[in-house]
Amino acid sequence: MSDKPQSGTTRRGFLAASTALVASATAARAQTADPLITEIQPWAQGLGDGVDATPYGLPIKYESDVVRRNVSWLTADVISSINFTPIHALDGTITPQGCAFERHHSGAIELRKDDYRLMINGLVDQPLVFTYADLERFPRVTRTFFLECAANTGMEWAGAQLNGSQFTHGMIHNMEYTGVTLRTLLEEAGVKPTATWLYVEGADASSNGRSLPMEKALDDCMIAFKANGEALRMEHGYPVRLIVPGWEGNLWIKWLRRIEATDAPVESREETSKYTDTMADGTSRKWTWVMDAKSVITSPSPQMPITHGHGPVVITGLAWSGRGAITGVDVSVDGGKNWKPARLAAPGQEMALTRFYFDHNWQGEEMLLQSRTTDSTGYVQPTKTQLREVRGVNSVYHNNCIQTWWVKPNGEAENVEVS
């Protein structure tokens, strides 16, 4: 954790905060003669557009750069590709569906609610088929979780690669899901005691079949048909997807069509053994589903340079853990030599993103920005060196190391490594 207490106000802290407020007030007073304040502007001289012109509200054109992006050389074709969340340009914790990370293996399919069917079979008392309307009749729950691809930050194993938090850490989103618990549907079908695994698959051409331990299925998994209060987007599995909180995103099957109760993982399918972590000695860890505690500073960062000159700057970012809730985040401006506690925007929630803020008075000095999080299990986010000592550099998945941004005197930032 940090070198200083997380709570309580010292005289030195109060004076530092007062200095920052004075600097902000001085900057504000300097703008009182600005013609944008003193003169009537074009947008105040007439009527705006009618809202009915865009019946589904869209962001204003000045925010048109806040979009998902892919990396052209990362996948061979957009039919099987990745779109990264613009985490650098967002605040809070909830990811708008329209710019939320998504991964697809055979394109996004159009499946009507009326044509949707979900089968539960295998080791059950009564095989069942549910329509979309059937699912809506079960007791409903609403819960917020992050989804992170196991390959998030994967290209950074061998060194600093991609210049932007959208590309190093953007294989993630955090949404409020509404649906029914998976336990509810399994109990409806009467899962037999001998069933210790589920095999789940989607309705798209890839099916993306995965094996899931029954213990996890009965714990906190959901069958979701809403996200952030509205229907799932097509690319997020409309009309129904599986939610597997805290576990890697490849298990969150989209367009969920079948759940088979089994007494063993379906390892004969290539997909079920695909996601393993290669160690330094050439062996591989298997079934490494849980996403470890991780954080990243989203601003300042390569895509969000400091542009306002010297003075107060808000350093902000995200932290999360698949093993529990975030309990604290520390920030370093000197590459990990010294750490100070950041302020959490709200108490951490289990398996959900947590926003943190660190107020800093920047006077043009170079900074090596880092964040380090701790979760409710006591786990502390490791450095790249610590992770490599255990895992080597041959892996692609589960890279939860501390990220470093080099902020230059001109306010621009770059992805770097520190020893």
Buried (B, 14 or more C-beta within 10 A) or exposed (E): BBEEEBEEEEEEEEEEEEEBEEBEEEEEEEEEEEEEEEEEEEEEEEEEEEEEEEEEEEEEEEEEEBBBBEBEEEBEEEEEBBBBBBBBBBBEBBBBBBBBBBBBBEBBBEBEBEEBBBBBBBBBEEEBEBBBEBBEEBEBBEBBBBBBBBBBBBBBBEEBBBBBBBBBBBBBBBBBBBBBBBBBBBEBBBBEEEBBBBBBBBBBEBBBBBBBBBEBBBBBBBBBBBBBEEBBBBBBBBBBBBBBBBBBBBBBBBBBBBBBBBEEBBEEBEBBBEBBBBBEEEEEEEEBBBBBBBBBBBBBBBBBBBEEEBBBBEBBBBBBBBBBBBBBBBBBBBBBEEBEBBBBBEEBBBBBBBBBBBBBEBEBEEBBBBBBBBBBEEBBBBBBEEBBEEBBEBBBBBBBBBBBBBBBEEBEBBBBBBE
